[in-house]
């Protein structure tokens, strides 16, 4: 299996595969490349609908030049956790691209991806700024947006510093927030039915919107509740651990 950077010809083949609706795995097989290589290439260069091979090739060359100050190959900084620094950085970029495709602004997406890629699931504003090489103001705006969408929460550490946290519970809260936003759409659509007059084409159209969004909201809430109960439930505590350890001696009446 070939290694190294993708060639311009390979990028053209990726674009053709995307145009034909091929899965990343199939494109990878045709190029004799890992699926992860194709996925990372597409997601860091606009995603499947906006991928342009020529632009992707130029962007990659530009990144490579930035990593080679003075013409010498830059050595990635060693990570304390032993992970490949370049692979982690590339993964965070790809993850952020997925968030961007879902509607998040670029900096907001980068902050969220960075938080999810940490073992602790939390970072301070200073740590985020250093990790992403951006200003405190950029971090602050991204944090405000993420909080408004229930995608992160704040807590204070032992030194009373604010830290921004992601955890499994936040996905549930985000889904519930999305359902509430849909409920607002249902309400405003039904107001339109009353204003425009039942039985008119405009009112019928709005009633269909209300019914559709109502159905979707109910499904989101039901699925989120089931997922929370099944997937996020904490393991049952061993019976012997309840009420303190037992010494195995029989108890008297």
BALOBA-1460 file (C-alpha; in Angstrom, 3 decimals):
// residues 253
<rec num="1" residu="x" x="0.000" y="0.000" z="0.000"/>
<rec num="2" residu="x" x="1.553" y="3.345" z="-0.982"/>
<rec num="3" residu="x" x="2.437" y="5.872" z="1.664"/>
<rec num="4" residu="x" x="3.303" y="9.549" z="1.687"/>
<rec num="5" residu="x" x="1.251" y="12.457" z="0.481"/>
<rec num="6" residu="x" x="-1.515" y="12.158" z="-2.028"/>
<rec num="7" residu="x" x="-0.571" y="13.137" z="-5.551"/>
<rec num="8" residu="x" x="-2.554" y="15.593" z="-7.643"/>
<rec num="9" residu="x" x="-3.711" y="12.684" z="-9.814"/>
<rec num="10" residu="x" x="-4.976" y="10.825" z="-6.758"/>
<rec num="11" residu="x" x="-6.889" y="13.904" z="-5.694"/>
<rec num="12" residu="x" x="-8.510" y="14.026" z="-9.109"/>
<rec num="13" residu="x" x="-9.557" y="10.396" z="-8.641"/>
<rec num="14" residu="x" x="-11.038" y="11.241" z="-5.245"/>
<rec num="15" residu="x" x="-13.081" y="14.046" z="-6.813"/>
<rec num="16" residu="x" x="-14.348" y="11.705" z="-9.528"/>
<rec num="17" residu="x" x="-15.263" y="9.101" z="-6.922"/>
<rec num="18" residu="x" x="-17.202" y="11.666" z="-4.898"/>
<rec num="19" residu="x" x="-19.022" y="12.803" z="-8.030"/>
<rec num="20" residu="x" x="-20.017" y="9.175" z="-8.678"/>
<rec num="21" residu="x" x="-21.340" y="8.838" z="-5.125"/>
<rec num="22" residu="x" x="-18.708" y="6.300" z="-4.044"/>
<rec num="23" residu="x" x="-18.058" y="5.665" z="-0.359"/>
<rec num="24" residu="x" x="-14.692" y="6.682" z="1.090"/>
<rec num="25" residu="x" x="-13.791" y="3.016" z="1.559"/>
<rec num="26" residu="x" x="-14.359" y="2.268" z="-2.135"/>
<rec num="27" residu="x" x="-12.355" y="5.308" z="-3.226"/>
<rec num="28" residu="x" x="-9.572" y="4.195" z="-0.911"/>
<rec num="29" residu="x" x="-9.580" y="0.693" z="-2.396"/>
<rec num="30" residu="x" x="-9.302" y="2.091" z="-5.909"/>
<rec num="31" residu="x" x="-6.337" y="4.233" z="-4.874"/>
<rec num="32" residu="x" x="-4.820" y="1.508" z="-2.669"/>
<rec num="33" residu="x" x="-5.012" y="3.962" z="0.221"/>
<rec num="34" residu="x" x="-6.508" y="3.610" z="3.721"/>
<rec num="35" residu="x" x="-10.096" y="4.816" z="4.101"/>
<rec num="36" residu="x" x="-8.893" y="7.192" z="6.832"/>
<rec num="37" residu="x" x="-6.554" y="8.905" z="4.340"/>
<rec num="38" residu="x" x="-9.402" y="9.610" z="1.935"/>
<rec num="39" residu="x" x="-11.747" y="10.711" z="4.722"/>
<rec num="40" residu="x" x="-9.188" y="13.106" z="6.193"/>
<rec num="41" residu="x" x="-8.328" y="14.510" z="2.765"/>
<rec num="42" residu="x" x="-11.955" y="15.242" z="1.902"/>
<rec num="43" residu="x" x="-13.040" y="16.578" z="5.279"/>
<rec num="44" residu="x" x="-10.136" y="18.974" z="5.671"/>
<rec num="45" residu="x" x="-10.686" y="20.369" z="2.163"/>
<rec num="46" residu="x" x="-14.329" y="21.377" z="2.091"/>
<rec num="47" residu="x" x="-16.169" y="18.103" z="2.589"/>
<rec num="48" residu="x" x="-17.766" y="15.803" z="-0.010"/>
<rec num="49" residu="x" x="-19.915" y="18.490" z="-1.637"/>
<rec num="50" residu="x" x="-17.250" y="21.207" z="-1.864"/>
<rec num="51" residu="x" x="-14.073" y="19.192" z="-2.440"/>
<rec num="52" residu="x" x="-11.912" y="20.624" z="-5.255"/>
<rec num="53" residu="x" x="-8.767" y="18.602" z="-6.063"/>
<rec num="54" residu="x" x="-6.688" y="21.530" z="-7.372"/>
<rec num="55" residu="x" x="-7.493" y="23.693" z="-4.337"/>
<rec num="56" residu="x" x="-6.856" y="20.756" z="-2.016"/>
<rec num="57" residu="x" x="-3.456" y="20.133" z="-3.602"/>
<rec num="58" residu="x" x="-2.413" y="23.783" z="-3.294"/>
<rec num="59" residu="x" x="-3.613" y="23.923" z="0.314"/>
<rec num="60" residu="x" x="-1.599" y="20.830" z="1.187"/>
<rec num="61" residu="x" x="1.531" y="22.250" z="-0.423"/>
<rec num="62" residu="x" x="1.020" y="25.497" z="1.487"/>
<rec num="63" residu="x" x="0.678" y="23.643" z="4.796"/>
<rec num="64" residu="x" x="3.804" y="21.647" z="4.019"/>
<rec num="65" residu="x" x="5.797" y="24.844" z="3.395"/>
<rec num="66" residu="x" x="4.599" y="26.293" z="6.719"/>
<rec num="67" residu="x" x="5.836" y="23.159" z="8.492"/>
<rec num="68" residu="x" x="9.317" y="23.500" z="6.947"/>
<rec num="69" residu="x" x="10.765" y="26.794" z="8.223"/>
<rec num="70" residu="x" x="13.940" y="27.687" z="6.363"/>
<rec num="71" residu="x" x="13.416" y="24.781" z="3.974"/>
<rec num="72" residu="x" x="14.107" y="22.119" z="6.614"/>
<rec num="73" residu="x" x="11.548" y="19.524" z="7.556"/>
<rec num="74" residu="x" x="9.853" y="20.568" z="10.767"/>
<rec num="75" residu="x" x="9.857" y="18.013" z="13.558"/>
<rec num="76" residu="x" x="6.469" y="17.848" z="15.330"/>
<rec num="77" residu="x" x="6.551" y="18.756" z="18.988"/>
<rec num="78" residu="x" x="6.583" y="15.713" z="21.212"/>
<rec num="79" residu="x" x="3.310" y="15.014" z="22.974"/>
<rec num="80" residu="x" x="3.308" y="13.937" z="26.590"/>
<rec num="81" residu="x" x="0.691" y="11.278" z="25.842"/>
<rec num="82" residu="x" x="2.861" y="9.661" z="23.166"/>
<rec num="83" residu="x" x="0.408" y="10.318" z="20.322"/>
<rec num="84" residu="x" x="1.481" y="11.360" z="16.838"/>
<rec num="85" residu="x" x="1.218" y="15.171" z="16.927"/>
<rec num="86" residu="x" x="0.607" y="15.521" z="13.183"/>
<rec num="87" residu="x" x="-2.056" y="12.806" z="13.144"/>
<rec num="88" residu="x" x="-3.868" y="14.411" z="16.090"/>
<rec num="89" residu="x" x="-3.743" y="17.859" z="14.488"/>
<rec num="90" residu="x" x="-5.037" y="16.502" z="11.185"/>
<rec num="91" residu="x" x="-7.808" y="14.618" z="12.962"/>
<rec num="92" residu="x" x="-8.924" y="17.739" z="14.815"/>
<rec num="93" residu="x" x="-9.043" y="19.632" z="11.507"/>
<rec num="94" residu="x" x="-11.152" y="16.888" z="9.942"/>
<rec num="95" residu="x" x="-13.445" y="16.767" z="12.990"/>
<rec num="96" residu="x" x="-13.864" y="20.547" z="12.896"/>
<rec num="97" residu="x" x="-14.787" y="20.343" z="9.203"/>
<rec num="98" residu="x" x="-17.625" y="17.934" z="10.037"/>
<rec num="99" residu="x" x="-18.910" y="20.383" z="12.656"/>
<rec num="100" residu="x" x="-18.684" y="23.197" z="10.097"/>
<rec num="101" residu="x" x="-20.790" y="21.194" z="7.655"/>
<rec num="102" residu="x" x="-23.444" y="20.918" z="10.355"/>
<rec num="103" residu="x" x="-23.581" y="24.723" z="10.529"/>
<rec num="104" residu="x" x="-20.998" y="25.759" z="13.144"/>
<rec num="105" residu="x" x="-18.698" y="28.715" z="12.386"/>
<rec num="106" residu="x" x="-15.077" y="27.729" z="11.760"/>
<rec num="107" residu="x" x="-13.581" y="28.885" z="15.080"/>
<rec num="108" residu="x" x="-16.479" y="27.439" z="17.035"/>
<rec num="109" residu="x" x="-15.996" y="24.125" z="15.257"/>
<rec num="110" residu="x" x="-12.262" y="24.128" z="16.015"/>
<rec num="111" residu="x" x="-12.871" y="24.783" z="19.708"/>
<rec num="112" residu="x" x="-15.414" y="21.981" z="19.959"/>
<rec num="113" residu="x" x="-13.159" y="19.530" z="18.105"/>
<rec num="114" residu="x" x="-10.231" y="20.407" z="20.379"/>
<rec num="115" residu="x" x="-12.326" y="19.758" z="23.482"/>
<rec num="116" residu="x" x="-13.488" y="16.367" z="22.240"/>
<rec num="117" residu="x" x="-9.934" y="15.353" z="21.344"/>
<rec num="118" residu="x" x="-8.662" y="15.783" z="24.918"/>
<rec num="119" residu="x" x="-8.687" y="12.891" z="27.366"/>
<rec num="120" residu="x" x="-9.993" y="15.157" z="30.133"/>
<rec num="121" residu="x" x="-12.769" y="16.550" z="27.935"/>
<rec num="122" residu="x" x="-12.041" y="20.033" z="29.266"/>
<rec num="123" residu="x" x="-9.696" y="22.951" z="28.611"/>
<rec num="124" residu="x" x="-9.331" y="26.479" z="29.951"/>
<rec num="125" residu="x" x="-9.562" y="29.526" z="27.692"/>
<rec num="126" residu="x" x="-5.787" y="29.917" z="27.870"/>
<rec num="127" residu="x" x="-5.205" y="26.296" z="26.928"/>
<rec num="128" residu="x" x="-7.600" y="26.571" z="24.008"/>
<rec num="129" residu="x" x="-5.904" y="29.755" z="22.777"/>
<rec num="130" residu="x" x="-2.472" y="28.151" z="22.962"/>
<rec num="131" residu="x" x="-3.650" y="24.938" z="21.321"/>
<rec num="132" residu="x" x="-5.399" y="26.700" z="18.435"/>
<rec num="133" residu="x" x="-3.016" y="29.675" z="18.216"/>
<rec num="134" residu="x" x="-5.817" y="32.221" z="18.332"/>
<rec num="135" residu="x" x="-6.736" y="35.238" z="20.453"/>
<rec num="136" residu="x" x="-8.684" y="35.197" z="23.703"/>
<rec num="137" residu="x" x="-11.460" y="37.149" z="21.982"/>
<rec num="138" residu="x" x="-11.908" y="34.425" z="19.358"/>
<rec num="139" residu="x" x="-12.121" y="31.780" z="22.061"/>
<rec num="140" residu="x" x="-14.639" y="33.844" z="24.041"/>
<rec num="141" residu="x" x="-16.985" y="34.246" z="21.065"/>
<rec num="142" residu="x" x="-16.805" y="30.542" z="20.241"/>
<rec num="143" residu="x" x="-17.481" y="29.568" z="23.847"/>
<rec num="144" residu="x" x="-20.504" y="31.883" z="24.056"/>
<rec num="145" residu="x" x="-22.008" y="30.303" z="20.946"/>
<rec num="146" residu="x" x="-21.361" y="26.732" z="22.113"/>
<rec num="147" residu="x" x="-22.951" y="27.460" z="25.487"/>
<rec num="148" residu="x" x="-26.018" y="28.936" z="23.804"/>
<rec num="149" residu="x" x="-26.430" y="25.641" z="21.919"/>
<rec num="150" residu="x" x="-25.914" y="23.504" z="25.051"/>
<rec num="151" residu="x" x="-22.840" y="21.930" z="23.450"/>
<rec num="152" residu="x" x="-20.456" y="22.692" z="26.324"/>
<rec num="153" residu="x" x="-20.690" y="23.609" z="30.009"/>
<rec num="154" residu="x" x="-18.479" y="25.543" z="32.413"/>
<rec num="155" residu="x" x="-16.909" y="24.412" z="35.641"/>
<rec num="156" residu="x" x="-14.147" y="25.683" z="37.922"/>
<rec num="157" residu="x" x="-11.026" y="23.711" z="38.747"/>
<rec num="158" residu="x" x="-9.126" y="23.614" z="42.037"/>
<rec num="159" residu="x" x="-7.445" y="26.900" z="41.164"/>
<rec num="160" residu="x" x="-10.815" y="28.572" z="40.529"/>
<rec num="161" residu="x" x="-10.110" y="28.811" z="36.795"/>
<rec num="162" residu="x" x="-13.010" y="28.393" z="34.418"/>
<rec num="163" residu="x" x="-12.786" y="25.289" z="32.268"/>
<rec num="164" residu="x" x="-14.996" y="24.366" z="29.345"/>
<rec num="165" residu="x" x="-16.257" y="20.805" z="29.362"/>
<rec num="166" residu="x" x="-17.802" y="18.316" z="26.951"/>
<rec num="167" residu="x" x="-19.323" y="15.047" z="28.109"/>
<rec num="168" residu="x" x="-21.901" y="12.463" z="27.079"/>
<rec num="169" residu="x" x="-24.754" y="14.250" z="28.852"/>
<rec num="170" residu="x" x="-24.287" y="17.303" z="26.649"/>
<rec num="171" residu="x" x="-25.351" y="15.386" z="23.524"/>
<rec num="172" residu="x" x="-28.646" y="14.613" z="25.230"/>
<rec num="173" residu="x" x="-29.112" y="18.238" z="26.249"/>
<rec num="174" residu="x" x="-28.268" y="19.404" z="22.735"/>
<rec num="175" residu="x" x="-30.901" y="17.095" z="21.222"/>
<rec num="176" residu="x" x="-33.517" y="18.360" z="23.676"/>
<rec num="177" residu="x" x="-32.578" y="21.951" z="22.797"/>
<rec num="178" residu="x" x="-33.011" y="21.107" z="19.097"/>
<rec num="179" residu="x" x="-36.453" y="19.676" z="19.820"/>
<rec num="180" residu="x" x="-37.434" y="22.873" z="21.660"/>
<rec num="181" residu="x" x="-36.308" y="24.939" z="18.675"/>
<rec num="182" residu="x" x="-38.562" y="22.795" z="16.483"/>
<rec num="183" residu="x" x="-41.455" y="23.449" z="18.860"/>
<rec num="184" residu="x" x="-41.038" y="27.170" z="18.227"/>
<rec num="185" residu="x" x="-41.371" y="26.502" z="14.505"/>
<rec num="186" residu="x" x="-44.543" y="24.500" z="15.140"/>
<rec num="187" residu="x" x="-46.001" y="27.351" z="17.172"/>
<rec num="188" residu="x" x="-45.256" y="30.075" z="14.633"/>
<rec num="189" residu="x" x="-46.568" y="27.912" z="11.768"/>
<rec num="190" residu="x" x="-49.856" y="27.341" z="13.592"/>
<rec num="191" residu="x" x="-50.150" y="31.065" z="14.282"/>
<rec num="192" residu="x" x="-49.924" y="31.552" z="10.527"/>
<rec num="193" residu="x" x="-52.787" y="29.117" z="9.983"/>
<rec num="194" residu="x" x="-54.994" y="31.270" z="12.197"/>
<rec num="195" residu="x" x="-53.880" y="34.544" z="10.593"/>
<rec num="196" residu="x" x="-54.130" y="33.415" z="6.970"/>
<rec num="197" residu="x" x="-57.355" y="31.513" z="7.417"/>
<rec num="198" residu="x" x="-57.935" y="27.739" z="7.632"/>
<rec num="199" residu="x" x="-58.586" y="26.126" z="4.281"/>
<rec num="200" residu="x" x="-56.425" y="28.541" z="2.276"/>
<rec num="201" residu="x" x="-53.389" y="27.192" z="0.372"/>
<rec num="202" residu="x" x="-50.960" y="29.187" z="2.539"/>
<rec num="203" residu="x" x="-52.571" y="27.916" z="5.754"/>
<rec num="204" residu="x" x="-52.532" y="24.324" z="4.467"/>
<rec num="205" residu="x" x="-48.829" y="24.670" z="3.692"/>
<rec num="206" residu="x" x="-48.086" y="26.011" z="7.175"/>
<rec num="207" residu="x" x="-50.177" y="23.296" z="8.809"/>
<rec num="208" residu="x" x="-48.087" y="20.692" z="6.988"/>
<rec num="209" residu="x" x="-44.937" y="22.375" z="8.297"/>
<rec num="210" residu="x" x="-46.338" y="22.297" z="11.833"/>
<rec num="211" residu="x" x="-47.296" y="18.635" z="11.618"/>
<rec num="212" residu="x" x="-43.949" y="17.644" z="10.149"/>
<rec num="213" residu="x" x="-41.894" y="19.527" z="12.746"/>
<rec num="214" residu="x" x="-44.115" y="18.295" z="15.562"/>
<rec num="215" residu="x" x="-43.573" y="14.707" z="14.452"/>
<rec num="216" residu="x" x="-39.811" y="15.230" z="14.145"/>
<rec num="217" residu="x" x="-39.565" y="16.868" z="17.577"/>
<rec num="218" residu="x" x="-41.434" y="14.031" z="19.222"/>
<rec num="219" residu="x" x="-39.098" y="11.535" z="17.542"/>
<rec num="220" residu="x" x="-35.989" y="13.452" z="18.646"/>
<rec num="221" residu="x" x="-37.105" y="13.573" z="22.265"/>
<rec num="222" residu="x" x="-38.095" y="9.893" z="22.300"/>
<rec num="223" residu="x" x="-34.812" y="8.802" z="20.688"/>
<rec num="224" residu="x" x="-32.746" y="11.019" z="22.995"/>
<rec num="225" residu="x" x="-34.476" y="9.626" z="26.078"/>
<rec num="226" residu="x" x="-33.941" y="6.040" z="24.915"/>
<rec num="227" residu="x" x="-30.296" y="6.663" z="24.030"/>
<rec num="228" residu="x" x="-29.677" y="8.311" z="27.383"/>
<rec num="229" residu="x" x="-31.248" y="5.424" z="29.247"/>
<rec num="230" residu="x" x="-29.513" y="2.666" z="27.267"/>
<rec num="231" residu="x" x="-26.185" y="4.095" z="26.133"/>
<rec num="232" residu="x" x="-25.336" y="6.603" z="28.848"/>
<rec num="233" residu="x" x="-26.541" y="4.684" z="31.886"/>
<rec num="234" residu="x" x="-23.868" y="4.026" z="34.484"/>
<rec num="235" residu="x" x="-23.050" y="0.353" z="35.121"/>
<rec num="236" residu="x" x="-25.001" y="-1.200" z="37.956"/>
<rec num="237" residu="x" x="-23.096" y="-1.252" z="41.223"/>
<rec num="238" residu="x" x="-22.060" y="-4.773" z="42.300"/>
<rec num="239" residu="x" x="-24.402" y="-6.119" z="44.916"/>
<rec num="240" residu="x" x="-21.591" y="-6.744" z="47.370"/>
<rec num="241" residu="x" x="-20.577" y="-3.092" z="47.201"/>
<rec num="242" residu="x" x="-23.903" y="-1.830" z="48.531"/>
<rec num="243" residu="x" x="-24.031" y="-1.063" z="52.193"/>
<rec num="244" residu="x" x="-20.303" y="-1.664" z="52.753"/>
<rec num="245" residu="x" x="-18.163" y="-4.733" z="52.403"/>
<rec num="246" residu="x" x="-19.280" y="-7.950" z="54.035"/>
<rec num="247" residu="x" x="-16.861" y="-10.129" z="56.011"/>
<rec num="248" residu="x" x="-18.721" y="-13.239" z="54.993"/>
<rec num="249" residu="x" x="-19.722" y="-14.113" z="58.559"/>
<rec num="250" residu="x" x="-23.338" y="-15.179" z="59.092"/>
<rec num="251" residu="x" x="-25.585" y="-12.589" z="60.713"/>
<rec num="252" residu="x" x="-27.514" y="-13.417" z="63.806"/>
<rec num="253" residu="x" x="-31.246" y="-12.990" z="64.067"/>
